[in-house]
Amino acid sequence: MTDQQATLPGTDTAELFTGLLDAADTLTDAVCAQIVGAEQAYSDSSLLPFELLRSVVSENITALIRALQAGEAPGLAPGLATGAATDGAIDLETGVTTGLSILDAPRRAGQVKAEHGIPMASLLHAYRLAGLQIWEELVRRSVASQRFEALLLVSSEVWGMIDTFSSAAAEAYRQVVDAQERRNRQARSLMLLSLLDGSAPPADAGRALRTLGLPEHGTFVLVAAELSGTGEASLPGIVQTLRAAGLASAWTALQGDQVGILSASPEAGAATGLAILDAAATTRVGVSRPFTGIGGAPDALRQARLAVGCLPPAGVGAHAYGAAPLDLLLVTQPDYAAELQQCVFGDLLAAHDADLLLATLEAWFAADGSTAETGRGLHCHRNTVLYRLGRVEELTGRSTARPIEAAELYAALRAVRLAG
């Protein structure tokens, strides 16, 4: 037993709480008047009716007084006297073991105020007001009975109990808010999914757009971002970044992708959104063509997913549908793309220097056919580039010098890259 615990029990301190329960109604009225007068959140009765507010305040003041009285009674758990949160097997009025908790009242206060939209700060302020009312009553009693020393002995217990109650109320409040947010996210996700699959009736589509924070009429683009295999966000902070640029968006997870609808303001077009997505991407991201009318969302989603495939499997960044028509053709016909690369590069892919030859061919195309520029990019002599291109012709039977054959080489190269 600590020195503090040895000092607490005694008739002088216990008598401070005697009859305090009789003043509970008066204390409740005073606290309610201060709450309504000081807190703007309570001035609108549609948020929290006064009768319900008074009921919650009365429950908590009564529970606080009983907790303080029980903490002074010999033989009860010392945690009650120090304000520790016990999930209480003790009836605070009689000291009899029960299944109730000393924190039932503050938990209900947190739940009620969260459900009625009262801010957390207002909830905690109400406990400070209640604590001050109880403390002022104790001061009055100590002055009347000349028990100043007894009041000092219980001060930490009084304010410790207030802190325990306010902490329990705040935790219950957070639990309600978290549950509400989960339900809201689920509801928004379902609304978005109904727009993406076209199942939302036209009358409901407008309401869904408004709920998602999107305009009913305007220009939209669909975005599909691969989910990261590491569990990290595919587009970290994208909602806030887009909003700062004047772009509203709504997102959900769908069949292995993070899918979103973007609405561009007149000042910020689709190109701005594409640039932001490309900078934020940690995986492959596909963006549809702009469309008007939310009825076009299902086809736009198809476009966005095809655009994802126009980036190599290990690629990172955003790609707009239609920006590379040949790649799009290969992605939409994967069997033909596989047949193309085998037909053109069959022997080359089996060569020991296949990767080097393909990299040289890719650099040559990127340099618009300049062997000197290709050599500088690959840090080798242009004659080395010519030798490697000769090897490509030897293994494929196709020369980069003949446009038709060069086109076949380029198409087969893109098929290899897109297949990873």
C-alpha positions as a Markdown table, in Angstrom:
| # | Residue | x | y | z |
|---|---|---|---|---|
| 1 | Met | 0.0 | 0.0 | 0.0 |
| 2 | Thr | 1.4 | 3.4 | -1.0 |
| 3 | Asp | 1.4 | 6.4 | 1.4 |
| 4 | Gln | -1.4 | 8.0 | -0.7 |
| 5 | Gln | -3.6 | 4.9 | -0.4 |
| 6 | Ala | -2.9 | 4.9 | 3.4 |
| 7 | Thr | -4.1 | 8.5 | 3.7 |
| 8 | Leu | -7.3 | 8.3 | 1.7 |
| 9 | Pro | -9.7 | 6.5 | 3.9 |
| 10 | Gly | -11.1 | 8.5 | 6.7 |
| 11 | Thr | -14.3 | 10.1 | 8.0 |
| 12 | Asp | -13.1 | 13.7 | 7.2 |
| 13 | Thr | -12.8 | 13.0 | 3.5 |
| 14 | Ala | -15.7 | 10.7 | 3.3 |
| 15 | Glu | -18.1 | 13.3 | 4.8 |
| 16 | Leu | -17.3 | 15.6 | 1.9 |
| 17 | Phe | -19.2 | 13.3 | -0.3 |
| 18 | Thr | -22.1 | 12.6 | 2.1 |
| 19 | Gly | -25.3 | 13.8 | 0.7 |
| 20 | Leu | -23.6 | 14.9 | -2.5 |
| 21 | Leu | -25.9 | 12.7 | -4.5 |
| 22 | Asp | -28.9 | 14.8 | -3.3 |
| 23 | Ala | -27.4 | 17.7 | -5.2 |
| 24 | Ala | -27.1 | 15.8 | -8.4 |
| 25 | Asp | -30.2 | 17.4 | -10.0 |
| 26 | Thr | -29.0 | 20.9 | -9.1 |
| 27 | Leu | -25.6 | 20.1 | -10.5 |
| 28 | Thr | -27.1 | 18.7 | -13.7 |
| 29 | Asp | -29.2 | 21.8 | -14.3 |
| 30 | Ala | -26.1 | 24.0 | -13.8 |
| 31 | Val | -24.0 | 22.0 | -16.1 |
| 32 | Cys | -26.7 | 21.8 | -18.8 |
| 33 | Ala | -27.1 | 25.6 | -18.7 |
| 34 | Gln | -23.4 | 26.1 | -19.1 |
| 35 | Ile | -23.1 | 23.6 | -21.9 |
| 36 | Val | -26.0 | 25.1 | -23.9 |
| 37 | Gly | -24.8 | 28.7 | -23.2 |
| 38 | Ala | -21.1 | 28.1 | -24.1 |
| 39 | Glu | -21.3 | 25.5 | -26.9 |
| 40 | Gln | -22.6 | 26.5 | -30.3 |
| 41 | Ala | -23.0 | 22.8 | -31.2 |
| 42 | Tyr | -25.8 | 22.4 | -28.7 |
| 43 | Ser | -27.8 | 25.5 | -29.8 |
| 44 | Asp | -29.4 | 23.5 | -32.6 |
| 45 | Ser | -31.9 | 21.2 | -30.9 |
| 46 | Ser | -32.1 | 19.1 | -34.1 |
| 47 | Leu | -28.5 | 17.8 | -33.3 |
| 48 | Leu | -29.2 | 16.8 | -29.7 |
| 49 | Pro | -32.6 | 17.4 | -28.0 |
| 50 | Phe | -32.2 | 19.1 | -24.6 |
| 51 | Glu | -34.1 | 16.2 | -22.9 |
| 52 | Leu | -31.5 | 13.7 | -24.2 |
| 53 | Leu | -28.6 | 16.1 | -23.2 |
| 54 | Arg | -29.9 | 16.4 | -19.7 |
| 55 | Ser | -30.4 | 12.6 | -19.4 |
| 56 | Val | -26.7 | 12.0 | -20.4 |
| 57 | Val | -25.4 | 14.8 | -18.1 |
| 58 | Ser | -27.5 | 13.5 | -15.2 |
| 59 | Glu | -26.3 | 9.9 | -15.7 |
| 60 | Asn | -22.6 | 11.0 | -15.7 |
| 61 | Ile | -22.8 | 13.3 | -12.7 |
| 62 | Thr | -24.6 | 10.6 | -10.8 |
| 63 | Ala | -22.0 | 8.0 | -11.8 |
| 64 | Leu | -19.2 | 10.4 | -10.9 |
| 65 | Ile | -20.6 | 11.0 | -7.5 |
| 66 | Arg | -21.1 | 7.3 | -6.9 |
| 67 | Ala | -17.6 | 6.5 | -8.1 |
| 68 | Leu | -16.2 | 9.1 | -5.7 |
| 69 | Gln | -18.3 | 7.7 | -2.8 |
| 70 | Ala | -17.3 | 4.2 | -3.6 |
| 71 | Gly | -13.7 | 5.1 | -3.8 |
| 72 | Glu | -13.8 | 6.4 | -0.2 |
| 73 | Ala | -15.7 | 3.3 | 1.2 |
| 74 | Pro | -13.4 | 0.9 | 3.1 |
| 75 | Gly | -12.9 | -2.4 | 1.4 |
| 76 | Leu | -13.5 | -1.4 | -2.2 |
| 77 | Ala | -11.0 | -1.6 | -5.1 |
| 78 | Pro | -8.4 | 1.1 | -4.6 |
| 79 | Gly | -8.4 | 1.7 | -8.4 |
| 80 | Leu | -11.8 | 3.5 | -7.9 |
| 81 | Ala | -10.3 | 6.0 | -5.5 |
| 82 | Thr | -7.5 | 6.9 | -7.9 |
| 83 | Gly | -9.7 | 7.1 | -10.9 |
| 84 | Ala | -8.3 | 4.0 | -12.7 |
| 85 | Ala | -10.6 | 2.6 | -15.3 |
| 86 | Thr | -11.9 | -0.7 | -14.1 |
| 87 | Asp | -14.4 | -2.6 | -16.1 |
| 88 | Gly | -16.1 | -2.8 | -13.1 |
| 89 | Ala | -17.5 | -5.6 | -11.2 |
| 90 | Ile | -18.6 | -3.2 | -8.5 |
| 91 | Asp | -21.9 | -1.4 | -7.9 |
| 92 | Leu | -20.7 | 2.1 | -7.1 |
| 93 | Glu | -23.8 | 2.9 | -5.0 |
| 94 | Thr | -23.8 | -0.2 | -2.7 |
| 95 | Gly | -20.3 | -1.6 | -3.2 |
| 96 | Val | -21.8 | -5.0 | -4.2 |
| 97 | Thr | -20.2 | -6.9 | -7.1 |
| 98 | Thr | -22.2 | -6.6 | -10.3 |
| 99 | Gly | -21.7 | -7.0 | -14.0 |
| 100 | Leu | -22.0 | -3.3 | -14.6 |
| 101 | Ser | -19.0 | -1.0 | -15.4 |
| 102 | Ile | -18.2 | 2.3 | -13.8 |
| 103 | Leu | -17.7 | 3.5 | -17.4 |
| 104 | Asp | -21.1 | 2.7 | -18.8 |
| 105 | Ala | -22.3 | 6.3 | -18.3 |
| 106 | Pro | -19.4 | 8.0 | -20.1 |
| 107 | Arg | -19.4 | 5.4 | -22.8 |
| 108 | Arg | -23.1 | 6.2 | -23.5 |
| 109 | Ala | -22.3 | 9.9 | -23.5 |
| 110 | Gly | -19.6 | 9.4 | -26.1 |
| 111 | Gln | -21.9 | 7.2 | -28.3 |
| 112 | Val | -24.9 | 9.6 | -28.1 |
| 113 | Lys | -22.9 | 12.7 | -28.9 |
| 114 | Ala | -21.0 | 11.0 | -31.8 |
| 115 | Glu | -24.3 | 9.7 | -33.2 |
| 116 | His | -25.8 | 13.2 | -33.0 |
| 117 | Gly | -22.9 | 15.0 | -34.6 |
| 118 | Ile | -21.6 | 16.8 | -31.5 |
| 119 | Pro | -17.9 | 17.6 | -31.9 |
| 120 | Met | -15.3 | 15.7 | -29.8 |
| 121 | Ala | -14.1 | 19.1 | -28.3 |
| 122 | Ser | -17.6 | 19.8 | -27.1 |
| 123 | Leu | -17.9 | 16.4 | -25.5 |
| 124 | Leu | -14.7 | 16.9 | -23.5 |
| 125 | His | -15.6 | 20.5 | -22.6 |
| 126 | Ala | -18.8 | 19.1 | -21.0 |
| 127 | Tyr | -16.8 | 16.9 | -18.7 |
| 128 | Arg | -14.6 | 19.9 | -17.7 |
| 129 | Leu | -17.8 | 21.8 | -16.8 |
| 130 | Ala | -19.2 | 18.9 | -14.8 |
| 131 | Gly | -15.9 | 18.6 | -13.0 |
| 132 | Leu | -15.9 | 22.2 | -12.1 |
| 133 | Gln | -19.5 | 22.1 | -10.8 |
| 134 | Ile | -18.7 | 19.1 | -8.6 |
| 135 | Trp | -15.5 | 20.7 | -7.4 |
| 136 | Glu | -17.2 | 24.0 | -6.6 |
| 137 | Glu | -19.8 | 22.1 | -4.6 |
| 138 | Leu | -17.0 | 20.3 | -2.7 |
| 139 | Val | -15.3 | 23.6 | -2.0 |
| 140 | Arg | -18.6 | 25.0 | -0.6 |
| 141 | Arg | -19.0 | 22.0 | 1.6 |
| 142 | Ser | -15.4 | 22.1 | 2.9 |
| 143 | Val | -15.8 | 25.8 | 3.7 |
| 144 | Ala | -19.0 | 25.2 | 5.6 |
| 145 | Ser | -17.5 | 22.3 | 7.5 |
| 146 | Gln | -13.9 | 23.7 | 7.8 |
| 147 | Arg | -12.5 | 20.6 | 6.2 |
| 148 | Phe | -9.9 | 22.3 | 3.9 |
| 149 | Glu | -7.3 | 19.6 | 4.5 |
| 150 | Ala | -9.8 | 16.9 | 3.6 |
| 151 | Leu | -10.6 | 18.7 | 0.3 |
| 152 | Leu | -6.9 | 18.8 | -0.6 |
| 153 | Leu | -6.6 | 15.0 | 0.0 |
| 154 | Val | -9.4 | 14.2 | -2.4 |
| 155 | Ser | -8.5 | 16.7 | -5.2 |
| 156 | Ser | -6.4 | 14.3 | -7.2 |
| 157 | Glu | -9.1 | 11.6 | -6.9 |
| 158 | Val | -11.8 | 14.0 | -8.1 |
| 159 | Trp | -10.0 | 15.2 | -11.1 |
| 160 | Gly | -8.5 | 11.8 | -11.8 |
| 161 | Met | -12.1 | 10.4 | -12.0 |
| 162 | Ile | -13.1 | 13.2 | -14.3 |
| 163 | Asp | -10.2 | 12.3 | -16.6 |
| 164 | Thr | -11.2 | 8.7 | -16.5 |
| 165 | Phe | -14.7 | 9.4 | -17.5 |
| 166 | Ser | -13.8 | 11.8 | -20.3 |
| 167 | Ser | -11.2 | 9.3 | -21.6 |
| 168 | Ala | -13.8 | 6.6 | -21.7 |
| 169 | Ala | -16.3 | 8.9 | -23.4 |
| 170 | Ala | -13.7 | 9.9 | -26.0 |
| 171 | Glu | -12.9 | 6.3 | -26.8 |
| 172 | Ala | -16.6 | 5.4 | -27.3 |
| 173 | Tyr | -17.0 | 8.5 | -29.4 |
| 174 | Arg | -14.1 | 7.4 | -31.7 |
| 175 | Gln | -15.5 | 3.9 | -32.0 |
| 176 | Val | -18.8 | 5.3 | -33.2 |
| 177 | Val | -17.1 | 7.7 | -35.7 |
| 178 | Asp | -14.9 | 5.0 | -37.0 |
| 179 | Ala | -17.9 | 2.7 | -37.5 |
| 180 | Gln | -19.8 | 5.5 | -39.2 |
| 181 | Glu | -16.9 | 6.1 | -41.5 |
| 182 | Arg | -16.6 | 2.4 | -42.4 |
| 183 | Arg | -20.3 | 2.4 | -43.3 |
| 184 | Asn | -20.0 | 5.6 | -45.3 |
| 185 | Arg | -17.0 | 4.2 | -47.2 |
| 186 | Gln | -18.9 | 1.0 | -48.0 |
| 187 | Ala | -22.0 | 2.9 | -49.1 |
| 188 | Arg | -19.9 | 5.2 | -51.3 |
| 189 | Ser | -18.0 | 2.2 | -52.7 |
| 190 | Leu | -21.3 | 0.5 | -53.6 |
| 191 | Met | -22.6 | 3.6 | -55.3 |
| 192 | Leu | -19.4 | 3.9 | -57.3 |
| 193 | Leu | -19.5 | 0.2 | -58.3 |
| 194 | Ser | -23.1 | 0.7 | -59.6 |
| 195 | Leu | -21.8 | 3.5 | -61.8 |
| 196 | Leu | -18.9 | 1.5 | -63.0 |
| 197 | Asp | -21.0 | -1.5 | -64.1 |
| 198 | Gly | -23.9 | 0.6 | -65.4 |
| 199 | Ser | -26.4 | -1.0 | -63.0 |
| 200 | Ala | -27.4 | 2.4 | -61.5 |
| 201 | Pro | -30.7 | 3.7 | -63.0 |
| 202 | Pro | -30.4 | 7.2 | -64.5 |
| 203 | Ala | -32.4 | 8.7 | -61.6 |
| 204 | Asp | -30.1 | 7.2 | -59.1 |
| 205 | Ala | -26.9 | 7.9 | -61.0 |
| 206 | Gly | -27.2 | 11.7 | -60.4 |
| 207 | Arg | -27.8 | 11.1 | -56.6 |
| 208 | Ala | -24.8 | 8.8 | -56.5 |
| 209 | Leu | -22.6 | 11.3 | -58.2 |
| 210 | Arg | -23.6 | 14.0 | -55.8 |
| 211 | Thr | -22.9 | 11.7 | -52.8 |
| 212 | Leu | -19.5 | 10.9 | -54.2 |
| 213 | Gly | -18.7 | 14.6 | -54.5 |
| 214 | Leu | -18.8 | 14.5 | -58.3 |
| 215 | Pro | -20.9 | 16.8 | -60.6 |
| 216 | Glu | -23.9 | 15.3 | -62.4 |
| 217 | His | -22.8 | 16.7 | -65.7 |
| 218 | Gly | -19.3 | 17.2 | -66.9 |
| 219 | Thr | -16.2 | 15.5 | -68.4 |
| 220 | Phe | -14.9 | 12.4 | -66.6 |
| 221 | Val | -12.1 | 10.0 | -67.0 |
| 222 | Leu | -11.8 | 6.5 | -65.5 |
| 223 | Val | -8.6 | 5.4 | -63.9 |
| 224 | Ala | -7.4 | 1.8 | -63.1 |
| 225 | Ala | -4.3 | 1.4 | -61.0 |
| 226 | Glu | -2.8 | -2.0 | -60.3 |
| 227 | Leu | -2.8 | -2.9 | -56.6 |
| 228 | Ser | 0.7 | -3.0 | -55.2 |
| 229 | Gly | 2.0 | -6.5 | -54.4 |
| 230 | Thr | 3.7 | -5.1 | -51.3 |
| 231 | Gly | 0.4 | -3.7 | -49.8 |
| 232 | Glu | 1.5 | -0.1 | -50.4 |
| 233 | Ala | -0.8 | 2.4 | -51.9 |
| 234 | Ser | -0.8 | 2.4 | -55.7 |
| 235 | Leu | -1.5 | 6.2 | -55.8 |
| 236 | Pro | -0.6 | 7.5 | -52.3 |
| 237 | Gly | -2.3 | 10.7 | -51.4 |
| 238 | Ile | -4.0 | 11.0 | -54.8 |
| 239 | Val | -7.4 | 12.3 | -53.6 |
| 240 | Gln | -5.8 | 15.3 | -51.8 |
| 241 | Thr | -3.4 | 16.0 | -54.7 |
| 242 | Leu | -6.1 | 15.9 | -57.3 |
| 243 | Arg | -8.4 | 18.1 | -55.2 |
| 244 | Ala | -5.6 | 20.7 | -54.8 |
| 245 | Ala | -5.5 | 20.8 | -58.6 |
| 246 | Gly | -9.2 | 21.3 | -58.9 |
| 247 | Leu | -10.0 | 17.7 | -59.7 |
| 248 | Ala | -12.7 | 15.8 | -57.8 |
| 249 | Ser | -12.4 | 12.0 | -57.6 |
| 250 | Ala | -14.0 | 8.9 | -56.1 |
| 251 | Trp | -12.2 | 5.6 | -55.6 |
| 252 | Thr | -12.8 | 2.0 | -54.8 |
| 253 | Ala | -11.2 | -1.4 | -55.1 |
| 254 | Leu | -12.4 | -3.6 | -58.0 |
| 255 | Gln | -11.1 | -7.0 | -59.1 |
| 256 | Gly | -7.5 | -6.4 | -58.2 |
| 257 | Asp | -7.4 | -2.7 | -59.2 |
| 258 | Gln | -7.8 | 0.6 | -57.5 |
| 259 | Val | -10.4 | 2.2 | -59.7 |
| 260 | Gly | -11.4 | 5.9 | -59.7 |
| 261 | Ile | -13.6 | 8.4 | -61.5 |
| 262 | Leu | -12.1 | 11.9 | -62.1 |
| 263 | Ser | -14.0 | 14.9 | -62.9 |
| 264 | Ala | -12.1 | 17.8 | -64.3 |
| 265 | Ser | -13.0 | 21.4 | -63.7 |
| 266 | Pro | -12.9 | 23.8 | -66.7 |
| 267 | Glu | -9.6 | 25.1 | -65.4 |
| 268 | Ala | -8.0 | 21.7 | -65.0 |
| 269 | Gly | -8.4 | 19.3 | -67.9 |
| 270 | Ala | -7.7 | 15.6 | -68.4 |
| 271 | Ala | -4.0 | 16.3 | -69.3 |
| 272 | Thr | -3.5 | 17.8 | -65.8 |
| 273 | Gly | -5.0 | 14.7 | -64.2 |
| 274 | Leu | -2.8 | 12.4 | -66.3 |
| 275 | Ala | 0.3 | 14.3 | -65.2 |
| 276 | Ile | -0.7 | 14.1 | -61.6 |
| 277 | Leu | -1.4 | 10.3 | -61.8 |
| 278 | Asp | 1.9 | 9.7 | -63.6 |
| 279 | Ala | 3.8 | 11.5 | -60.9 |
| 280 | Ala | 2.0 | 9.7 | -58.0 |
| 281 | Ala | 2.0 | 6.2 | -59.5 |
| 282 | Thr | 3.9 | 3.4 | -57.8 |
| 283 | Thr | 2.4 | 0.7 | -60.1 |
| 284 | Arg | 1.0 | 0.7 | -63.7 |
| 285 | Val | -2.0 | 3.1 | -64.1 |
| 286 | Gly | -4.3 | 3.2 | -67.0 |
| 287 | Val | -6.5 | 6.2 | -67.9 |
| 288 | Ser | -9.5 | 6.2 | -70.2 |
| 289 | Arg | -10.4 | 8.7 | -72.9 |
| 290 | Pro | -12.4 | 11.6 | -71.5 |
| 291 | Phe | -16.2 | 11.0 | -71.7 |
| 292 | Thr | -19.3 | 12.9 | -70.9 |
| 293 | Gly | -22.4 | 11.3 | -69.3 |
| 294 | Ile | -21.8 | 8.8 | -66.5 |
| 295 | Gly | -23.4 | 6.1 | -68.7 |
| 296 | Gly | -20.1 | 5.8 | -70.5 |
| 297 | Ala | -18.3 | 4.6 | -67.3 |
| 298 | Pro | -18.4 | 0.9 | -68.1 |
| 299 | Asp | -16.7 | 1.3 | -71.5 |
| 300 | Ala | -14.3 | 3.8 | -70.0 |
| 301 | Leu | -13.3 | 1.2 | -67.3 |
| 302 | Arg | -12.5 | -1.2 | -70.1 |
| 303 | Gln | -10.3 | 1.4 | -71.8 |
| 304 | Ala | -8.5 | 2.1 | -68.5 |
| 305 | Arg | -7.7 | -1.5 | -68.0 |
| 306 | Leu | -6.4 | -1.9 | -71.5 |
| 307 | Ala | -4.3 | 1.1 | -71.0 |
| 308 | Val | -2.7 | -0.6 | -68.0 |
| 309 | Gly | -1.6 | -3.4 | -70.3 |
| 310 | Cys | 0.1 | -0.9 | -72.6 |
| 311 | Leu | 2.8 | -0.5 | -70.0 |
| 312 | Pro | 5.4 | -3.4 | -69.4 |
| 313 | Pro | 4.5 | -5.6 | -66.5 |
| 314 | Ala | 7.4 | -4.1 | -64.4 |
| 315 | Gly | 6.6 | -0.6 | -65.4 |
| 316 | Val | 5.5 | 2.3 | -63.3 |
| 317 | Gly | 3.5 | 5.3 | -64.5 |
| 318 | Ala | 0.3 | 6.4 | -66.1 |
| 319 | His | -0.7 | 5.6 | -69.7 |
| 320 | Ala | -3.6 | 7.1 | -71.6 |
| 321 | Tyr | -5.8 | 4.9 | -73.7 |
| 322 | Gly | -5.1 | 5.3 | -77.4 |
| 323 | Ala | -1.7 | 7.1 | -76.8 |
| 324 | Ala | 0.1 | 4.1 | -78.4 |
| 325 | Pro | -2.2 | 2.5 | -81.0 |
| 326 | Leu | 0.1 | -0.4 | -81.8 |
| 327 | Asp | 0.5 | -1.3 | -78.2 |
| 328 | Leu | -3.2 | -1.2 | -77.7 |
| 329 | Leu | -3.7 | -3.5 | -80.7 |
| 330 | Leu | -1.2 | -6.0 | -79.2 |
| 331 | Val | -2.8 | -5.8 | -75.8 |
| 332 | Thr | -6.3 | -6.5 | -77.1 |
| 333 | Gln | -5.1 | -9.5 | -79.1 |
| 334 | Pro | -2.6 | -11.2 | -76.7 |
| 335 | Asp | -2.7 | -14.5 | -78.7 |
| 336 | Tyr | -1.8 | -12.9 | -81.9 |
| 337 | Ala | 0.9 | -10.8 | -80.1 |
| 338 | Ala | 2.5 | -14.0 | -78.8 |
| 339 | Glu | 2.3 | -15.5 | -82.3 |
| 340 | Leu | 3.9 | -12.4 | -83.8 |
| 341 | Gln | 6.9 | -12.3 | -81.5 |
| 342 | Gln | 7.5 | -16.0 | -82.0 |
| 343 | Cys | 7.2 | -15.7 | -85.8 |
| 344 | Val | 9.6 | -12.8 | -86.0 |
| 345 | Phe | 12.0 | -13.4 | -83.1 |
| 346 | Gly | 11.8 | -17.2 | -82.7 |
| 347 | Asp | 15.5 | -17.8 | -83.4 |
| 348 | Leu | 16.7 | -14.6 | -81.9 |
| 349 | Leu | 15.0 | -15.3 | -78.5 |
| 350 | Ala | 17.0 | -18.5 | -78.3 |
| 351 | Ala | 20.3 | -16.8 | -78.9 |
| 352 | His | 22.7 | -16.3 | -76.0 |
| 353 | Asp | 22.9 | -12.5 | -76.7 |
| 354 | Ala | 19.1 | -12.1 | -77.2 |
| 355 | Asp | 18.7 | -9.4 | -74.5 |
| 356 | Leu | 21.6 | -7.4 | -75.9 |
| 357 | Leu | 20.2 | -7.6 | -79.4 |
| 358 | Leu | 16.7 | -6.6 | -78.4 |
| 359 | Ala | 18.0 | -3.7 | -76.3 |
| 360 | Thr | 20.1 | -2.4 | -79.2 |
| 361 | Leu | 17.1 | -2.7 | -81.6 |
| 362 | Glu | 14.9 | -0.8 | -79.1 |
| 363 | Ala | 17.5 | 1.9 | -78.7 |
| 364 | Trp | 17.9 | 2.2 | -82.5 |
| 365 | Phe | 14.1 | 2.7 | -82.9 |
| 366 | Ala | 14.2 | 5.3 | -80.1 |
| 367 | Ala | 17.0 | 7.1 | -81.9 |
| 368 | Asp | 14.9 | 7.3 | -85.1 |
| 369 | Gly | 17.4 | 5.0 | -86.9 |
| 370 | Ser | 20.5 | 6.9 | -86.1 |
| 371 | Thr | 23.4 | 4.5 | -85.4 |
| 372 | Ala | 25.6 | 7.2 | -84.0 |
| 373 | Glu | 22.9 | 8.3 | -81.6 |
| 374 | Thr | 22.2 | 4.7 | -80.6 |
| 375 | Gly | 25.9 | 4.2 | -80.0 |
| 376 | Arg | 26.0 | 7.2 | -77.7 |
| 377 | Gly | 23.0 | 6.0 | -75.8 |
| 378 | Leu | 24.5 | 2.5 | -75.4 |
| 379 | His | 28.1 | 3.7 | -74.8 |
| 380 | Cys | 29.5 | 1.8 | -77.7 |
| 381 | His | 30.8 | 2.6 | -81.2 |
| 382 | Arg | 28.4 | 2.9 | -84.1 |
| 383 | Asn | 30.1 | 0.0 | -85.8 |
| 384 | Thr | 29.1 | -2.1 | -82.8 |
| 385 | Val | 25.5 | -1.0 | -83.3 |
| 386 | Leu | 25.7 | -2.0 | -87.0 |
| 387 | Tyr | 27.2 | -5.4 | -86.1 |
| 388 | Arg | 24.3 | -6.1 | -83.6 |
| 389 | Leu | 21.7 | -5.0 | -86.1 |
| 390 | Gly | 23.3 | -7.3 | -88.6 |
| 391 | Arg | 22.9 | -10.1 | -86.1 |
| 392 | Val | 19.2 | -9.2 | -85.8 |
| 393 | Glu | 18.9 | -9.5 | -89.5 |
| 394 | Glu | 20.8 | -12.8 | -89.6 |
| 395 | Leu | 18.5 | -14.4 | -86.9 |
| 396 | Thr | 15.2 | -12.9 | -88.0 |
| 397 | Gly | 15.6 | -12.6 | -91.8 |
| 398 | Arg | 14.4 | -9.0 | -91.5 |
| 399 | Ser | 16.4 | -5.9 | -92.1 |
| 400 | Thr | 16.0 | -2.5 | -90.4 |
| 401 | Ala | 16.9 | -0.9 | -93.7 |
| 402 | Arg | 13.6 | -2.1 | -95.3 |
| 403 | Pro | 10.6 | -0.2 | -93.9 |
| 404 | Ile | 8.1 | -3.1 | -94.0 |
| 405 | Glu | 10.5 | -5.5 | -92.3 |
| 406 | Ala | 11.5 | -2.7 | -89.8 |
| 407 | Ala | 7.8 | -2.3 | -89.0 |
| 408 | Glu | 7.5 | -6.1 | -88.3 |
| 409 | Leu | 10.6 | -5.9 | -86.1 |
| 410 | Tyr | 9.2 | -3.0 | -84.1 |
| 411 | Ala | 5.8 | -4.6 | -83.7 |
| 412 | Ala | 7.4 | -7.9 | -82.5 |
| 413 | Leu | 9.7 | -5.9 | -80.1 |
| 414 | Arg | 6.6 | -4.2 | -78.6 |
| 415 | Ala | 4.9 | -7.5 | -78.2 |
| 416 | Val | 8.0 | -8.9 | -76.3 |
| 417 | Arg | 8.2 | -5.8 | -74.0 |
| 418 | Leu | 4.4 | -5.8 | -73.2 |
| 419 | Ala | 4.6 | -9.5 | -72.5 |
| 420 | Gly | 7.4 | -8.9 | -70.0 |
